Amino acid sequence: MDSTLTCLGEWMPRQRWYANKGAAPDLRLVAEWDLGGSPDARVQVLLVCDSSGGRPSLYQIPVVWRSEASPAEIGRPHGAVLVDGTADAAFHAVLYALVTRGGRFGGADGPLYGEPSPRHVRGSHHPLPATVLEGEQSNTSLIFRGAGRAHPVICKVFRQVHAGLNPDIELQSALSEAGARSVPPVVGAVSAMWRAPGDEGHLVAGSLAFAQEFFPGVQDAWRVALRAAEQGADFSGPAERLGVAVAETHAALARLFPTRPATAADLDRTAARWRARLHAALEAVPELEAFVPAVEGTFARALAAPWPRLQRVHGDLHLGQVIDVPGRGWVLLDFEGEPLRPMSERHAPDFAVRDVAGMLRSFAYAADSVPAGSTGDPHAWAATARAAFLRGYAASGAAETTDPRVLSAFEVDKALYETVYEARNRPDWVRIPLAAVERIAAG
C-alpha cells in the first residue's frame, strides 16, 4: 500500500478537488472496499487521510486496477496500472448499480452500501459509460445517459468525506420526498462505515455519493445572468421568480425540519464567526485593513437589530447553484453548504438570510465580471436584479423576511468568505470581493 499512497500523493495535487494546494500530501489509508469487477478491471474505493494541512482531510479515491495503460492512469504500483475510477467504465457500472438498485460490499471495519430512493423509477438496462461533468472543483459528478431511462442521471462523488449524512443528500431528499419542484428528483445514494482517523478510532458512517435526475440542455443561472449583464438586458423578471423559488424552498425546509428563535448565544456565535472570517480575510488580503472599522460597524448594527428564526438552509446559494428548467421553473442544486465551513456548522440550523445574501452577492459578482466595453451599465443591472430578487422573496409571503441591517452584515461576511476563497484559488479575482467589502461596508 505504501507504493499506492506514493502514486496518489503525486497525483492528488494536480486534481481540481484537492484542497491543500501548494503542499505535498501526507497520506495514510483509512479504509478500502473491493467492489468486484472483472479479472482485468478490479474496482476499489479508498479513503485516505491527508495530514499535510492544518486540519486533516479525508478523501475518497475510487480506483480501478488494470493490466493495460489508461488515459486516466494514476501510477503503476506493484506493476499494475492504477486508474482514476471516475474516468473508468468499470467503476461507472458499479456506481450506477449501487444508486439505482442498491448493494452492499464488506470492508475491514464496516460496509459500503447503496440506497436507492423509494420514489426512484429504475431503468431496465445497464447505462452507457458515464461522462464527467466539466468545471467542478470540490467534487466529481458523472452523467449517465441511456439505460432505458426517460431522464439522465447525475451522480456526485464526494471527494472530501465526513462522518454523518451529507446535507446535500439530507435536505434534497426531504424536499424531493415532499414533492418540492425546486430540487431534482432523487435517484439514490452511496454510504459507508469506517474507523474515524485519530486515536479514538470509533466506527462512523458517512456519505460517498448522491444521484439525482439530470436536466440536459439547460444552463445555470450564472451563465444566463452574466450574458444578460454583458448585454445590458433586463433580468428583473427571472430574478423576481428566483426570489419566489428561494422563499418557497426556505418555507418548505422550515416545515420539514425543526426551527427555533435566535438566542443571545446564537448571535454571539455568529458574531464570533464573522470576526474569525474577517481575521482570515485580513491574513489572506492585507489590503482589507483600511475597511475594518466600517466592517465592524456593519456587524455592530446588525447585532442590535431583530433577528429571524433559525432553520435548515441551502448554505452556499448563488447563481451557479440554480438552473431554469422548462416546465419546472427555477431548480436549486448542491445543498452541501460553504466548502470552507466545518461540516458540524453545515448540519446545524442557520439563518435563511445567509442564502439571500449569497444570491445578492452573486448578482453583484456577475456585474463585476462583465468585461470592459460591454453594453450598458453592469452595476445598474445588478441593482435592478437584486431589487427584483428581494421583491419576489418578500412578495411570495412564504418565508420570513429579515431586517436590512442583518442582511448587510451577512453580505459583508459573504464577501469576506469570497476574499479568502479567491486568494487561495484565483488570486486574480480578489479585486471583486475586495471592492464589494468596500461598497457594502460603506452602506
C-alpha positions, -999 to +999 in steps of 0.1 A: +000+000+000+029+024+005+037+025-032+000+031-039-001+060-015+031+073-031+014+073-065-017+090-050+005+116-033+020+126-067-014+126-085-038+143-060-022+178-060-029+180-098-067+174-092-091+204-090-108+190-059-076+187-039-079+214-012-044+219+001-027+233-030+010+240-027+017+213-002+029+177-007+002+153+006+009+133+038-013+103+032-024+072+051-050+046+043-082+048+065-105+023+047-108+003+015-136-017-002-133-041-031-163-037-054-157-065-077-153-060-115-135-084-138-101-101-138-086-072-158-105-044-141-107-047-103-127-018-087-119-003-053-129+027-032-102+041-010-104+065+019-071+083+025-064+109+052-042+138+042-024+154+072-004+180+052-028+209+061-036+225+094-065+201+098-065+165+084-088+160+054-104+126+044-106+120+007-125+094-013-105+079-042-123+054-064-098+034-084-096+006-109-067-018-112-060-027-148-033-046-167-031-022-196-024+015-200-052+040-195-056+077-203-067+082-166-037+065-152-027+075-116+005+054-114+019+018-116+024+005-081+032-033-079+035-034-117-003-029-122-019+002-137-038+023-111-066+043-128-089+071-116-122+053-111-143+083-120-129+081-155-132+043-159-163+024-172-158-004-146-163+019-117-192+036-136-211+004-138-207-005-101-217+031-091-248+031-112-259-002-099-254+010-063-275+041-066-303+026-088-306-010-074-287-010-041-260-034-030-235-040-001-198-046+000-179-056+031-148-038+044-123-045+072-142-022+096-176-015+080-196-019+048-201+003+017-237+002+006-261+018-020-296+031-011-320+038-040-347+064-033-381+048-026-396+071-052-370+063-078-381+045-110-354+021-120-341+018-155-342-016-172-307-018-186-271-011-177-261+025-185-238+037-212-204+047-199-207+079-179-192+113-188-175+135-163-192+169-158-165+195-165-158+225-143-164+211-108-138+217-081-147+202-048-164+170-061-167+149-093-200+144-110-208+117-136-237+118-160-253+086-171-274+086-202-294+058-218-302+027-197-338+028-208-345+059-187-366+089-195-341+112-179-304+110-175-289+106-140-262+127-125-242+112-097-219+134-075-189+115-060-179+134-028-142+139-027-138+152+009-159+130+031-171+134+067-189+115+093-227+119+092-252+123+064-241+149+039-266+178+040-268+177+002-285+143+005-304+151+037-321+183+025-327+174-011-341+140-002-365+156+022-376+182-003-379+156-031-400+133-009-423+162+000-429+168-037-409+201-040-403+211-076-374+233-066-350+203-065-343+175-089-359+141-082-336+119-061-323+086-075-302+072-047-270+075-026-239+056-015-228+055+021-201+036+041-188+029+076-151+033+086-129+039+116-125+076+123-090+089+119-074+096+152-066+079+184-102+070+193-108+051+161-145+047+167-168+035+139-186+062+119-209+064+089-208+089+061-219+098+026-198+089-005-221+097-035-255+112-044-275+107-076-304+127-090-322+132-123-302+154-147-318+181-168-298+183-200-296+213-223-301+239-196-275+264-183-270+275-148-283+310-138-248+323-136-242+319-173-276+333-182-273+363-158-237+371-169-248+371-206-277+395-197-253+417-177-229+419-206-257+429-230-275+452-205-306+431-209-333+434-182-332+404-158-357+416-133-384+391-143-362+360-139-347+375-107-381+381-092-392+345-100-360+333-085-367+352-053-401+334-051-385+300-056-359+306-029-386+318-005-407+287-012-377+264-006-370+281+027-406+277+037-405+240+028-373+234+048-390+252+078-419+228+076-397+197+072-371+204+098-372+220+133-369+258+137-363+279+167-359+315+178-325+331+178-309+334+213-282+357+226-258+327+224-267+323+187-259+359+180-226+356+200-216+326+179-225+343+147-205+374+157-175+352+166-176+336+132-179+370+115-148+381+134-129+349+126-138+354+089-126+390+090-093+378+106-088+351+079-095+376+052-070+401+066-044+374+067-051+365+031-056+400+018-039+427+040-054+455+019-087+449+038-072+467+068-085+500+056-121+488+057-120+471+092-138+499+111-166+500+085-170+462+086-171+461+123-197+489+123-218+469+099-216+439+123-224+460+153-256+475+137-268+440+128-264+427+163-286+455+176-314+446+151-342+420+154-332+386+140-352+358+122-356+323+134-330+296+128-338+268+103-321+245+078-309+264+047-290+258+014-259+274+029-240+283-003-266+297-026-255+316-057-264+318-094-242+289-102-263+266-079-295+273-098-309+262-132-341+273-151-358+241-163-385+244-189-419+235-175-405+233-140-390+267-132-360+275-111-343+245-096-318+247-067-287+224-066-259+215-043-271+218-007-237+210+008-232+245+023-200+265+020-170+242+014-148+262+039-173+258+068-169+228+091-194+201+085-208+204+120-219+240+112-234+229+079-256+204+097-269+229+122-299+252+118-289+286+103-304+318+092-321+319+058-307+353+053-274+337+046-289+323+013-305+356+005-271+374+010-253+348-011-277+354-040-274+392-038-236+388-038-239+366-069-257+393-089-230+417-079-203+392-088-219+389-123-218+426-128-181+428-116-172+400-140-185+418-171-156+427-195-148+463-201-166+478-231-198+457-228-232+472-235-249+490-206-241+497-170-234+464-152-237+479-118-271+494-126-281+460-140-271+443-107-290+468-086-322+461-106-317+424-104-310+425-067-341+446-060-363+422-081-350+392-063-358+408-029-392+418-042-400+383-053-387+368-020-409+392+001-439+391-021-442+354-020-451+355+016-437+320+020-406+328+041-397+352+069-381+385+058-350+400+076-340+434+089-318+451+063-291+457+088-288+419+094-288+413+056-260+438+051-239+421+077-244+387+060-234+403+027-202+416+041-195+382+057-201+365+023-177+390+006-151+382+032-156+345+025-151+352-012-120+371-005-104+341+013-116+317-014-102+338-043-069+345-025-064+307-022-077+296-056-079+325-081-057+354-069-065+375-100-102+376-089-095+390-054-103+425-067-140+416-070-148+407-033-124+434-021-143+461-039-176+446-026-164+448+010-157+485+005-191+491-011-212+471+013-194+483+044-198+519+032-236+514+031 
